[in-house]
Amino acid sequence: MQILKKSVRLRFEPEFVLELEPSPHHPLTTPRYHYITISRYHHMINHMTINEIQDEIIDEFSFFGDWMEKYEYIIDLGKQLPLIEEQYKDEEHLIKGCQSQVWLQADQNGDQVVFTADSDAVITKGIIALLIRVLSGHSANAIADADLYFINKIGLKEHLSPTRSNGLLSMVKQMKMYGLALQAK
């Protein structure tokens, strides 16, 4: 990574900006990021494929110097996640295999599947926010067939504890199962 000598402002979408500024306290950069909420992001990504969204996330994560900054970003994404309706915070919507409690709801809107979720853990909430960003707003077929390569490319799985890593796999599996179930309708 290069050392920044001046501020850099990157605009990925009309409402998503990542600012990188030189810092006297950090040898590389101190990112400041501004992003929109996941729900407002859906209307923008409807024109993007799952792979294009994954590539965008890989690019975003490449700007961070270390995993502490990436964890902060993931936590912030979780804070922006629209809350799932209370009626879906039940046993039926609870993802099995997660260390934390994670509730996931899928609704079909035309030919698109829209996910909402919540978790009782901040990191887990950020992880499900990333998955929702990639998969929500796409067809059931696209979700069921998606190869979520961004998880390995950003190093997420290897930087999680074994139990959180299993939870990540459970979240992916549940979202794909929703895709398969809605595909069969």
C-alpha positions as CSV (number, residue, x, y, z in Angstrom):
1,M,0.0,0.0,0.0
2,Q,1.2,3.5,-0.8
3,I,1.7,6.2,1.8
4,L,-0.7,9.0,1.2
5,K,0.7,12.5,0.9
6,K,-2.6,14.2,0.3
7,S,-6.3,13.5,0.7
8,V,-8.0,11.2,-1.7
9,R,-11.7,11.1,-2.2
10,L,-13.3,8.2,-4.0
11,R,-16.9,8.1,-5.1
12,F,-18.2,4.6,-5.8
13,E,-21.8,5.6,-6.2
14,P,-23.6,8.9,-6.0
15,E,-24.1,8.5,-2.3
16,F,-21.1,6.4,-1.3
17,V,-17.8,8.2,-0.6
18,L,-14.6,6.8,0.9
19,E,-12.2,9.5,2.0
20,L,-8.5,8.6,2.7
21,E,-6.4,11.2,4.5
22,P,-2.8,11.2,5.5
23,S,-2.4,10.8,9.3
24,P,0.5,11.7,11.5
25,H,-0.4,8.8,13.8
26,H,-0.8,6.0,11.3
27,P,2.0,5.1,8.8
28,L,-0.4,4.4,6.0
29,T,-3.8,6.0,6.0
30,T,-6.7,6.8,8.1
31,P,-9.9,6.1,6.2
32,R,-13.0,8.1,6.7
33,Y,-16.0,6.5,5.0
34,H,-19.5,7.8,4.4
35,Y,-22.0,5.4,3.1
36,I,-25.7,5.1,2.8
37,T,-28.0,2.7,4.6
38,I,-28.5,-0.8,3.3
39,S,-32.1,-0.1,2.5
40,R,-31.4,3.0,0.4
41,Y,-28.5,1.1,-1.3
42,H,-31.0,-1.5,-2.7
43,H,-32.4,0.8,-5.3
44,M,-28.9,1.6,-6.5
45,I,-27.6,-1.9,-6.8
46,N,-30.6,-3.2,-8.7
47,H,-28.6,-2.4,-11.8
48,M,-25.5,-4.2,-10.5
49,T,-24.9,-8.0,-10.6
50,I,-24.0,-9.9,-7.5
51,N,-20.4,-10.2,-8.8
52,E,-20.2,-6.4,-9.4
53,I,-21.3,-5.8,-5.9
54,Q,-18.8,-8.3,-4.6
55,D,-16.0,-6.6,-6.6
56,E,-17.1,-3.3,-5.1
57,I,-16.8,-4.7,-1.6
58,I,-13.3,-6.1,-2.4
59,D,-12.2,-2.7,-3.6
60,E,-13.6,-1.0,-0.4
61,F,-11.8,-3.4,1.9
62,S,-8.5,-2.9,0.0
63,F,-8.4,0.7,1.3
64,F,-8.1,-0.3,4.9
65,G,-4.6,-0.8,6.4
66,D,-5.3,-3.5,8.9
67,W,-8.1,-5.8,10.3
68,M,-8.9,-3.5,13.2
69,E,-10.0,-0.8,10.6
70,K,-11.9,-3.5,8.6
71,Y,-13.7,-4.7,11.8
72,E,-14.7,-1.0,12.5
73,Y,-16.1,-0.8,9.0
74,I,-18.0,-4.0,9.4
75,I,-19.4,-2.8,12.8
76,D,-20.5,0.5,11.2
77,L,-22.3,-1.4,8.4
78,G,-24.2,-3.4,11.0
79,K,-25.3,-0.2,12.7
80,Q,-26.8,0.9,9.3
81,L,-28.7,-2.3,8.9
82,P,-32.5,-1.7,8.9
83,L,-34.0,-3.6,11.8
84,I,-36.0,-6.7,11.1
85,E,-39.7,-6.4,12.2
86,E,-40.2,-7.7,15.7
87,Q,-42.6,-10.4,14.5
88,Y,-39.6,-12.1,12.7
89,K,-37.5,-12.3,15.8
90,D,-38.7,-15.8,16.6
91,E,-37.3,-19.3,16.5
92,E,-38.5,-19.8,12.9
93,H,-36.3,-17.0,11.6
94,L,-33.3,-17.7,13.9
95,I,-30.3,-19.0,11.9
96,K,-29.0,-22.2,13.4
97,G,-25.3,-22.7,13.8
98,C,-24.4,-19.1,14.7
99,Q,-22.6,-18.3,18.0
100,S,-24.8,-15.1,18.2
101,Q,-28.5,-14.8,17.6
102,V,-29.2,-13.9,14.0
103,W,-32.7,-13.5,12.6
104,L,-33.2,-13.5,8.8
105,Q,-36.4,-12.8,6.8
106,A,-36.8,-13.0,3.1
107,D,-39.6,-11.5,1.1
108,Q,-40.3,-11.7,-2.6
109,N,-40.9,-8.4,-4.3
110,G,-41.7,-9.2,-7.9
111,D,-38.9,-11.4,-9.1
112,Q,-36.5,-10.0,-6.5
113,V,-35.8,-11.4,-3.0
114,V,-35.4,-8.8,-0.3
115,F,-33.7,-9.7,3.0
116,T,-33.9,-8.1,6.4
117,A,-32.0,-9.2,9.4
118,D,-30.8,-8.4,12.9
119,S,-28.3,-9.8,15.4
120,D,-27.5,-9.4,19.1
121,A,-23.7,-9.1,18.3
122,V,-22.2,-6.1,16.5
123,I,-19.7,-8.0,14.3
124,T,-22.3,-10.5,13.3
125,K,-24.8,-7.8,12.4
126,G,-22.1,-6.2,10.2
127,I,-21.4,-9.6,8.5
128,I,-25.1,-10.2,7.7
129,A,-25.3,-6.5,6.5
130,L,-22.5,-7.4,4.0
131,L,-24.3,-10.5,2.8
132,I,-27.6,-8.6,2.5
133,R,-25.8,-6.0,0.4
134,V,-24.6,-8.6,-2.0
135,L,-27.7,-10.8,-2.3
136,S,-30.8,-8.7,-1.5
137,G,-32.6,-7.3,-4.5
138,H,-31.7,-10.2,-6.8
139,S,-33.6,-13.0,-8.2
140,A,-34.0,-16.3,-6.3
141,N,-32.0,-18.0,-9.1
142,A,-29.1,-15.6,-8.8
143,I,-29.0,-16.0,-5.0
144,A,-29.2,-19.8,-5.1
145,D,-26.4,-19.9,-7.7
146,A,-24.2,-17.2,-6.3
147,D,-20.5,-17.8,-5.7
148,L,-19.7,-15.5,-2.8
149,Y,-16.0,-15.2,-3.5
150,F,-15.7,-11.8,-1.8
151,I,-15.6,-13.6,1.6
152,N,-12.3,-15.2,0.8
153,K,-10.9,-12.2,-1.2
154,I,-11.3,-9.8,1.7
155,G,-10.0,-12.4,4.1
156,L,-13.1,-12.4,6.3
157,K,-13.4,-16.1,7.0
158,E,-9.7,-16.4,8.1
159,H,-10.1,-13.4,10.5
160,L,-13.1,-14.8,12.3
161,S,-13.0,-17.2,15.2
162,P,-14.0,-20.8,14.3
163,T,-17.4,-20.4,15.8
164,R,-18.0,-17.1,14.0
165,S,-16.7,-18.6,10.8
166,N,-19.3,-21.5,11.1
167,G,-21.9,-18.8,11.7
168,L,-20.9,-17.0,8.5
169,L,-21.4,-20.3,6.6
170,S,-24.8,-20.8,8.3
171,M,-25.9,-17.3,7.2
172,V,-24.8,-18.0,3.6
173,K,-26.5,-21.4,3.6
174,Q,-29.8,-19.9,5.0
175,M,-29.8,-17.1,2.4
176,K,-29.2,-19.6,-0.4
177,M,-31.9,-21.9,1.0
178,Y,-34.4,-19.0,0.9
179,G,-33.3,-18.5,-2.7
180,L,-33.9,-22.1,-3.5
181,A,-37.3,-22.2,-1.7
182,L,-38.5,-19.0,-3.5
183,Q,-37.1,-20.3,-6.8
184,A,-39.3,-23.4,-6.5
185,K,-42.5,-21.3,-6.1
